[in-house]
Amino acid sequence: MGPRAGALVSPGLILFVWLTARCSRPQAEGFSQGGLDASRADMWASANTSLLQGFWCQPASQLSRDQLSALIRRMASQQVLLKAWQLSCLANLAARHGLQGDFALHPPNLLLFYNLAQVREADCRAFTRRAAQGDTELLANLPDQRAALQHLALACLGGPRPRLSASDLLLLGALVCDMDASSIVASDPHVLQNLQHCPRLTPAQQAALNTLLASGRTMLGPPSSWNLEGLQALGPLATYISPSLWMQVQEAVGLDFFGSMVAACRAGTLSQHDARRFVTGFLEAEAKAKSVSSRPKRGTGRPCIRGNITAATLQDDLFLVRYDCSQLESCLGSRVLRANLDPLLQHPLPSECQRVVKAKLARIYPSGVPEEQLRLITSLVYLYSCMEISQWNITSRDTVMALLASDVALENQTEAILQKFLDHKGNVTSALLVAIGGSRLCWMSPQQIQAIQPSEFRLAGALDISSCPQTRKDVLYAKAREAFGSTRTTAAYYRFMRPYLGETPPWVHTPPLEAPSPSPLTTSQPSGGAPVEELQHLAQANVSMDIHTFTNLNPQVLQNLSVDKVTTLLGQNVGDLQKARSHPTISSWLRSLNRSALGELGLDTDPTGPAGPTSPARSTTGIPNTSPWAPQQAATSGRPGNDAPTSGSPPAHLGYLPLAVALPSSLLWLLYWGTPGPSWDSSWGTGTMASEHSAVPPPHAGKLGPVGGVGRLPRPQGKPQAHGTWPYPTS
C-alpha cells in the first residue's frame, strides 16, 4: 500500500476491512455460509459509529442471526443514523432472521420499515411508541408504509377518535407530524410536545398551531399572560407564532424572548432560517404596534434617529428591534460596515435589511465583493445575479465550499460560482465534490461535469443526486459509467453506480424543452438512467436492489422488465413493493401488469385498509377512513418545501460521514486496487478481498409468500452471470 497510505490506516479501518473481508469470503477462512462464527459476534457489537454508517446489505446478508442481532443492537446503542435505502434492506434482513420481535432493542428508524402485519396485538402499543420516536420523513418513498404505520397507531388506540388525549399523544409521538390541521386544534394541548419533533410544519399546521395557542388552552395560557419560560419551552414552535399573537404579548416578555432567540442564532444553536422566520414575524408585529400609536412617516431618505451604528451597537441582541431596515440604511456607515460585516450578518436580518446591506456593499466594492469578504456574506449570496457573481474573484476551494454550502447559494447560482473558480485554474476534486454534496452536481453545466476527471469522480464515491433534473442525470450517468465501469466485480460496480442508475420522473421537475416522451407502453429504449440491459445484468448478479433505488429508475425502462426480472432484481427486497405500491413509479409499472402477474407479487388485491396488529379477533382491514392523518403523497423531490431559498446537500460533518468519505479517499481507492488478490468486492463503502466466485449463495428456492410477510420471501435464484454480457464489471 505504500508508506504514505499505510500511515493513514486507523484501527477503525482495520476492523472494518477485517469484518467485510471475513463476510465476503467465509469459506476461504473455514467459516459457515452465515458469515463470521458466533465467537466473533462481539466484533460487530463493538463497531464504531463511522463504520456502522457505511452499512451495506450485501455483506450483512451473510451474517448469522446472532451476528445480525448484535449489529442492529449496536446501531441502536450508538444512535447510528442510516439512510432510507439502508434501513429498508436491513429491515428485510431482520425479518428474514426473525428479529422483528426484538424491536424494543432496535433503532426507532428501523421500526418504521418493518412488516407491520407481523406486529402482534400484545406488542402494538409498545411497537408504535418506539417507532414514533423515528423520523417518518424517511418513508417519503414508501407512501403505503407511511399510511399503514398511521393506521396501525390508530388501531392500537382502538380506532379513530375525534379528539386525541394526552395519553394518546404520548403513544403517537412524531406520527402527529402527519396529522391534519383540524385534528391538531381538537387535540389535547399536549400536542405541542409532539409538534416540537416535526422537522417542519405545513402552512395549515402553522395556522392550527396559532389557533391552539390563541385559545389559551395550553400551559402558556392566553397570549397576554405568556412569560419567558413558557415561550422558551415551545422550542422551535415559537418561530411559527403569528404577528397577531405577538401583538398580544407583554412588551417586556416579547423583547426578552427576542433577545434570547437572536443570541441563540448568533451562537449557532438556532439556524438562520428558523431565526429569520421568527424575527420577521416579531418585527412585523412591532411595526404594526408602532404604526397604530405614532404612525411615523416612512420612506427613502429618512434621517438617522437612533444614532449611528457602531461596533458596540452590533453586539446588542435587540439591535434589529432598535434599528429597522430604514434606520439600518440611514445609520450604518461604510467604514463600520466594512470592518464589522461578520458581526452584522450574524444577526438574522429580514430580507429587506439584507437588500440594504447588499446595496451598501455594492457602493463600497463597485468592482465586486473581494474574495476575503465572500466567505462572510453567505447569508446574502442568494440575492446576487449571475452577472454580479461574474465580477467576483474566486481562487480558493474554501471559498467555493463556503458559497456552495447547502443553505447558501441558490441552485441556479452553482454554475456561475463554480465557473469563476475554474477560470482561475481551479479544478473539481473528489474532496470538493464530497464537501458540496451530490445535489450541487445537478446544477453544474454539462461541460463542467464532463471536465471532472474520472479518477476524482471515483474517489468521491457514491453521491446523492436524487434531486437532479433529467438533463443532468443523463450526463452524470455517463460520467459515472466512465468512472466506475472498470470496477472488477458487479458488487463493487453496483455499490458506486447505485445513485446514478435512475432518472427523475416527470412529476418531479419541469421537463426540459424537448420532444415529448414516448408512451410508457412503448418498447423503444428511452434515454437517461440505466438501460434494460444493465438492470438485467444486475438482476443476474443478485444485487437485491433496495426499493428506494428501484423507485428512482426510469419508469419507461421498467415497462420493459417482466415480473420475473423485477422479482430477481429486488431479491429479498421484493416485499417492499407492497409498501410503495402508490408511489408513481411503482403504480405506473403495476398498471401495465395483468391480474395474474399481480398475483405472482401478491398485489392482485386492492387494499381497502392498512393492516393493524395481528390478532384472531381483530380485523386488519376494517379501519374506517375517518382518521386525523393528512393525505400523504409520494416523494416528488429531494427538497422539502419551505419559505426560504435553500439548495445543495446537508452539510457534511466528518463525524457523521460514512467511512467511504470520512477517510482519505485516496486510501479507499488503494483498498480497491492496491492489494493483491484474485478479485475485489465492495462492502459497506470500502474495498475488501473476495474469492473469485464469492457471490452470496442463494437461499432455498420456494414459492413466494404474501408480500406483506417480508420475512417469508425467499431470495430468488439468480442466473449464472455470462462474462461480457454487459461491458463493465465481471465477477
Solvent accessible surface area in square Angstrom, and as a share of the most:
residue,aa,sasa,rsa
1,M,98,0.44
2,G,41,0.39
3,P,124,0.78
4,R,210,0.77
5,A,9,0.07
6,G,38,0.37
7,A,86,0.67
8,L,86,0.43
9,V,47,0.27
10,S,39,0.25
11,P,111,0.70
12,G,15,0.14
13,L,2,0.01
14,I,105,0.53
15,L,33,0.16
16,F,0,0.00
17,V,39,0.23
18,W,68,0.24
19,L,1,0.01
20,T,1,0.00
21,A,8,0.07
22,R,54,0.20
23,C,0,0.00
24,S,3,0.02
25,R,54,0.20
26,P,13,0.08
27,Q,122,0.54
28,A,69,0.54
29,E,64,0.29
30,G,72,0.69
31,F,37,0.16
32,S,74,0.48
33,Q,108,0.48
34,G,26,0.25
35,G,0,0.00
36,L,3,0.01
37,D,60,0.31
38,A,72,0.56
39,S,77,0.50
40,R,82,0.30
41,A,15,0.12
42,D,84,0.44
43,M,45,0.20
44,W,0,0.00
45,A,43,0.33
46,S,63,0.41
47,A,0,0.00
48,N,61,0.31
49,T,39,0.23
50,S,31,0.20
51,L,1,0.01
52,L,0,0.00
53,Q,13,0.06
54,G,1,0.01
55,F,1,0.00
56,W,7,0.02
57,C,16,0.10
58,Q,26,0.12
59,P,2,0.02
60,A,0,0.00
61,S,11,0.07
62,Q,14,0.06
63,L,3,0.01
64,S,37,0.24
65,R,114,0.42
66,D,85,0.44
67,Q,0,0.00
68,L,0,0.00
69,S,12,0.08
70,A,18,0.14
71,L,0,0.00
72,I,0,0.00
73,R,103,0.37
74,R,56,0.21
75,M,1,0.01
76,A,23,0.18
77,S,77,0.49
78,Q,64,0.28
79,Q,149,0.66
80,V,10,0.06
81,L,112,0.56
82,L,11,0.06
83,K,110,0.47
84,A,19,0.15
85,W,30,0.11
86,Q,9,0.04
87,L,4,0.02
88,S,1,0.01
89,C,5,0.03
90,L,0,0.00
91,A,1,0.01
92,N,4,0.02
93,L,1,0.00
94,A,0,0.00
95,A,11,0.08
96,R,75,0.27
97,H,44,0.20
98,G,48,0.46
99,L,0,0.00
100,Q,15,0.07
101,G,62,0.59
102,D,45,0.23
103,F,18,0.08
104,A,65,0.51
105,L,89,0.44
106,H,0,0.00
107,P,14,0.09
108,P,32,0.20
109,N,25,0.13
110,L,0,0.00
111,L,0,0.00
112,L,0,0.00
113,F,1,0.00
114,Y,1,0.00
115,N,8,0.04
116,L,9,0.05
117,A,36,0.28
118,Q,59,0.26
119,V,6,0.03
120,R,146,0.53
121,E,66,0.30
122,A,93,0.72
123,D,29,0.15
124,C,4,0.03
125,R,104,0.38
126,A,49,0.38
127,F,1,0.01
128,T,0,0.00
129,R,96,0.35
130,R,57,0.21
131,A,0,0.00
132,A,2,0.02
133,Q,116,0.52
134,G,6,0.06
135,D,64,0.33
136,T,7,0.04
137,E,64,0.29
138,L,34,0.17
139,L,0,0.00
140,A,33,0.26
141,N,37,0.19
142,L,0,0.00
143,P,10,0.06
144,D,32,0.16
145,Q,8,0.04
146,R,22,0.08
147,A,32,0.25
148,A,17,0.13
149,L,1,0.01
150,Q,5,0.02
151,H,24,0.11
152,L,0,0.00
153,A,0,0.00
154,L,0,0.00
155,A,6,0.04
156,C,17,0.10
157,L,12,0.06
158,G,63,0.61
159,G,15,0.14
160,P,35,0.22
161,R,86,0.31
162,P,131,0.82
163,R,118,0.43
164,L,4,0.02
165,S,40,0.26
166,A,39,0.30
167,S,68,0.44
168,D,7,0.03
169,L,3,0.02
170,L,131,0.65
171,L,0,0.00
172,L,0,0.00
173,G,19,0.18
174,A,11,0.09
175,L,1,0.00
176,V,0,0.00
177,C,21,0.13
178,D,8,0.04
179,M,0,0.00
180,D,43,0.22
181,A,29,0.22
182,S,80,0.52
183,S,18,0.12
184,I,0,0.00
185,V,49,0.28
186,A,43,0.33
187,S,1,0.00
188,D,22,0.11
189,P,26,0.16
190,H,79,0.35
191,V,0,0.00
192,L,13,0.07
193,Q,97,0.43
194,N,9,0.05
195,L,1,0.01
196,Q,55,0.24
197,H,130,0.58
198,C,15,0.09
199,P,77,0.49
200,R,86,0.31
201,L,11,0.05
202,T,70,0.41
203,P,111,0.70
204,A,58,0.45
205,Q,10,0.05
206,Q,49,0.22
207,A,61,0.47
208,A,5,0.04
209,L,0,0.00
210,N,20,0.10
211,T,72,0.42
212,L,1,0.00
213,L,0,0.00
214,A,51,0.40
215,S,62,0.40
216,G,22,0.21
217,R,104,0.38
218,T,9,0.05
219,M,175,0.78
220,L,26,0.13
221,G,15,0.15
222,P,69,0.43
223,P,5,0.03
224,S,65,0.42
225,S,60,0.38
226,W,3,0.01
227,N,77,0.39
228,L,51,0.25
229,E,121,0.54
230,G,15,0.15
231,L,0,0.00
232,Q,89,0.39
233,A,68,0.53
234,L,4,0.02
235,G,30,0.29
236,P,62,0.39
237,L,2,0.01
238,A,0,0.00
239,T,4,0.02
240,Y,26,0.10
241,I,7,0.04
242,S,29,0.18
243,P,30,0.19
244,S,68,0.44
245,L,5,0.03
246,W,13,0.05
247,M,88,0.39
248,Q,93,0.41
249,V,13,0.08
250,Q,102,0.45
251,E,123,0.55
252,A,71,0.55
253,V,24,0.14
254,G,3,0.03
255,L,42,0.21
256,D,82,0.43
257,F,3,0.01
258,F,0,0.00
259,G,12,0.11
260,S,37,0.24
261,M,22,0.10
262,V,1,0.00
263,A,41,0.32
264,A,29,0.22
265,C,10,0.06
266,R,55,0.20
267,A,78,0.60
268,G,63,0.60
269,T,115,0.67
270,L,29,0.15
271,S,58,0.38
272,Q,53,0.24
273,H,47,0.21
274,D,36,0.19
275,A,1,0.01
276,R,43,0.16
277,R,48,0.18
278,F,2,0.01
279,V,0,0.00
280,T,65,0.38
281,G,11,0.11
282,F,8,0.03
283,L,34,0.17
284,E,75,0.34
285,A,5,0.04
286,E,36,0.16
287,A,52,0.40
288,K,89,0.38
289,A,48,0.37
290,K,86,0.37
291,S,43,0.28
292,V,106,0.61
293,S,95,0.61
294,S,78,0.50
295,R,179,0.65
296,P,56,0.36
297,K,188,0.80
298,R,139,0.51
299,G,41,0.40
300,T,145,0.84
301,G,79,0.76
302,R,45,0.16
303,P,94,0.59
304,C,46,0.28
305,I,115,0.59
306,R,129,0.47
307,G,33,0.31
308,N,115,0.59
309,I,2,0.01
310,T,64,0.37
311,A,49,0.38
312,A,79,0.61
313,T,30,0.18
314,L,1,0.00
315,Q,105,0.47
316,D,47,0.24
317,D,41,0.21
318,L,31,0.15
319,F,1,0.00
320,L,4,0.02
321,V,22,0.13
322,R,107,0.39
323,Y,14,0.05
324,D,48,0.25
325,C,12,0.07
326,S,21,0.14
327,Q,5,0.02
328,L,1,0.01
329,E,71,0.32
330,S,42,0.27
331,C,3,0.02
332,L,6,0.03
333,G,35,0.34
334,S,64,0.41
335,R,209,0.76
336,V,39,0.23
337,L,1,0.01
338,R,127,0.46
339,A,81,0.63
340,N,22,0.11
341,L,2,0.01
342,D,59,0.30
343,P,29,0.18
344,L,1,0.00
345,L,13,0.06
346,Q,64,0.28
347,H,1,0.01
348,P,0,0.00
349,L,2,0.01
350,P,15,0.09
351,S,48,0.31
352,E,102,0.46
353,C,1,0.01
354,Q,2,0.01
355,R,131,0.48
356,V,22,0.13
357,V,0,0.00
358,K,36,0.15
359,A,42,0.32
360,K,20,0.08
361,L,1,0.00
362,A,60,0.46
363,R,148,0.54
364,I,23,0.12
365,Y,33,0.13
366,P,105,0.66
367,S,94,0.61
368,G,18,0.18
369,V,8,0.04
370,P,37,0.23
371,E,26,0.12
372,E,124,0.55
373,Q,17,0.08
374,L,0,0.00
375,R,105,0.38
376,L,63,0.31
377,I,0,0.00
378,T,38,0.22
379,S,26,0.17
380,L,0,0.00
381,V,0,0.00
382,Y,48,0.18
383,L,34,0.17
384,Y,19,0.07
385,S,55,0.35
386,C,67,0.40
387,M,151,0.68
388,E,58,0.26
389,I,0,0.00
390,S,53,0.34
391,Q,99,0.44
392,W,5,0.02
393,N,72,0.37
394,I,0,0.00
395,T,70,0.41
396,S,28,0.18
397,R,101,0.37
398,D,79,0.41
399,T,0,0.00
400,V,0,0.00
401,M,65,0.29
402,A,29,0.23
403,L,0,0.00
404,L,0,0.00
405,A,33,0.26
406,S,17,0.11
407,D,99,0.51
408,V,12,0.07
409,A,0,0.00
410,L,47,0.24
411,E,31,0.14
412,N,101,0.52
413,Q,5,0.02
414,T,0,0.00
415,E,72,0.33
416,A,21,0.16
417,I,0,0.00
418,L,0,0.00
419,Q,73,0.32
420,K,34,0.14
421,F,12,0.05
422,L,41,0.20
423,D,85,0.44
424,H,77,0.35
425,K,195,0.83
426,G,19,0.18
427,N,98,0.50
428,V,10,0.06
429,T,34,0.20
430,S,8,0.05
431,A,49,0.38
432,L,0,0.00
433,L,0,0.00
434,V,28,0.16
435,A,38,0.30
436,I,5,0.02
437,G,9,0.09
438,G,3,0.03
439,S,14,0.09
440,R,1,0.00
441,L,0,0.00
442,C,0,0.00
443,W,72,0.25
444,M,0,0.00
445,S,10,0.06
446,P,48,0.30
447,Q,135,0.60
448,Q,5,0.02
449,I,0,0.00
450,Q,104,0.46
451,A,68,0.53
452,I,4,0.02
453,Q,112,0.50
454,P,32,0.20
455,S,50,0.32
456,E,44,0.20
457,F,1,0.00
458,R,52,0.19
459,L,38,0.19
460,A,0,0.00
461,G,6,0.05
462,A,33,0.25
463,L,14,0.07
464,D,82,0.42
465,I,2,0.01
466,S,52,0.34
467,S,12,0.08
468,C,0,0.00
469,P,25,0.15
470,Q,31,0.14
471,T,52,0.30
472,R,44,0.16
473,K,3,0.01
474,D,48,0.25
475,V,25,0.14
476,L,0,0.00
477,Y,14,0.05
478,A,53,0.41
479,K,4,0.02
480,A,0,0.00
481,R,64,0.24
482,E,98,0.44
483,A,0,0.00
484,F,0,0.00
485,G,9,0.08
486,S,78,0.50
487,T,6,0.04
488,R,111,0.40
489,T,9,0.05
490,T,2,0.01
491,A,19,0.15
492,A,1,0.00
493,Y,0,0.00
494,Y,5,0.02
495,R,19,0.07
496,F,10,0.04
497,M,0,0.00
498,R,32,0.12
499,P,15,0.09
500,Y,2,0.01
501,L,0,0.00
502,G,3,0.03
503,E,14,0.06
504,T,9,0.05
505,P,8,0.05
506,P,87,0.55
507,W,91,0.32
508,V,30,0.17
509,H,50,0.22
510,T,125,0.72
511,P,85,0.54
512,P,47,0.29
513,L,188,0.93
514,E,120,0.54
515,A,81,0.63
516,P,128,0.81
517,S,82,0.53
518,P,59,0.37
519,S,64,0.41
520,P,72,0.46
521,L,135,0.67
522,T,36,0.21
523,T,121,0.70
524,S,62,0.40
525,Q,90,0.40
526,P,15,0.09
527,S,93,0.60
528,G,15,0.14
529,G,6,0.06
530,A,2,0.01
531,P,21,0.13
532,V,18,0.10
533,E,93,0.42
534,E,0,0.00
535,L,1,0.01
536,Q,57,0.26
537,H,6,0.03
538,L,1,0.00
539,A,2,0.02
540,Q,46,0.20
541,A,25,0.19
542,N,20,0.10
543,V,3,0.02
544,S,14,0.09
545,M,0,0.00
546,D,6,0.03
547,I,0,0.00
548,H,19,0.08
549,T,7,0.04
550,F,0,0.00
551,T,3,0.02
552,N,32,0.16
553,L,1,0.01
554,N,2,0.01
555,P,15,0.09
556,Q,28,0.13
557,V,0,0.00
558,L,0,0.00
559,Q,31,0.14
560,N,48,0.25
561,L,7,0.04
562,S,59,0.38
563,V,15,0.09
564,D,98,0.51
565,K,45,0.19
566,V,0,0.00
567,T,13,0.08
568,T,24,0.14
569,L,1,0.01
570,L,0,0.00
571,G,2,0.02
572,Q,7,0.03
573,N,1,0.00
574,V,3,0.02
575,G,1,0.01
576,D,1,0.01
577,L,0,0.00
578,Q,51,0.23
579,K,14,0.06
580,A,0,0.00
581,R,38,0.14
582,S,66,0.43
583,H,7,0.03
584,P,37,0.23
585,T,1,0.00
586,I,0,0.00
587,S,24,0.15
588,S,21,0.14
589,W,1,0.00
590,L,15,0.07
591,R,180,0.66
592,S,48,0.31
593,L,33,0.16
594,N,99,0.51
595,R,164,0.60
596,S,79,0.51
597,A,14,0.11
598,L,32,0.16
599,G,35,0.33
600,E,93,0.42
601,L,2,0.01
602,G,28,0.27
603,L,1,0.01
604,D,47,0.25
605,T,89,0.52
606,D,120,0.62
607,P,71,0.45
608,T,122,0.71
609,G,10,0.09
610,P,32,0.20
611,A,30,0.23
612,G,1,0.01
613,P,0,0.00
614,T,57,0.33
615,S,24,0.15
616,P,153,0.96
617,A,105,0.81
618,R,81,0.30
619,S,75,0.48
620,T,44,0.26
621,T,72,0.42
622,G,54,0.52
623,I,27,0.14
624,P,76,0.48
625,N,141,0.72
626,T,99,0.58
627,S,25,0.16
628,P,9,0.06
629,W,20,0.07
630,A,29,0.23
631,P,120,0.75
632,Q,50,0.22
633,Q,147,0.65
634,A,11,0.09
635,A,31,0.24
636,T,61,0.36
637,S,53,0.34
638,G,46,0.44
639,R,87,0.32
640,P,67,0.42
641,G,64,0.62
642,N,76,0.39
643,D,102,0.53
644,A,24,0.19
645,P,56,0.35
646,T,35,0.20
647,S,5,0.03
648,G,19,0.18
649,S,22,0.14
650,P,112,0.70
651,P,106,0.67
652,A,50,0.39
653,H,123,0.55
654,L,113,0.56
655,G,40,0.38
656,Y,139,0.53
657,L,26,0.13
658,P,39,0.24
659,L,11,0.06
660,A,14,0.10
661,V,33,0.19
662,A,24,0.18
663,L,25,0.13
664,P,54,0.34
665,S,26,0.17
666,S,62,0.40
667,L,1,0.00
668,L,12,0.06
669,W,41,0.14
670,L,67,0.33
671,L,11,0.06
672,Y,6,0.02
673,W,72,0.25
674,G,38,0.36
675,T,43,0.25
676,P,115,0.72
677,G,32,0.31
678,P,99,0.62
679,S,15,0.10
680,W,11,0.04
681,D,22,0.11
682,S,1,0.00
683,S,1,0.01
684,W,0,0.00
685,G,2,0.02
686,T,0,0.00
687,G,1,0.01
688,T,0,0.00
689,M,61,0.27
690,A,3,0.03
691,S,43,0.28
692,E,106,0.48
693,H,147,0.66
694,S,29,0.18
695,A,82,0.64
696,V,28,0.16
697,P,54,0.34
698,P,51,0.32
699,P,46,0.29
700,H,170,0.76
701,A,93,0.72
702,G,50,0.48
703,K,191,0.81
704,L,54,0.27
705,G,22,0.21
706,P,83,0.52
707,V,6,0.04
708,G,22,0.21
709,G,1,0.01
710,V,7,0.04
711,G,18,0.18
712,R,138,0.50
713,L,6,0.03
714,P,28,0.18
715,R,11,0.04
716,P,23,0.14
717,Q,113,0.50
718,G,9,0.09
719,K,124,0.52
720,P,128,0.80
721,Q,37,0.16
722,A,51,0.39
723,H,124,0.56
724,G,60,0.57
725,T,77,0.45
726,W,23,0.08
727,P,97,0.61
728,Y,53,0.20
729,P,1,0.01
730,T,54,0.31
731,S,53,0.34
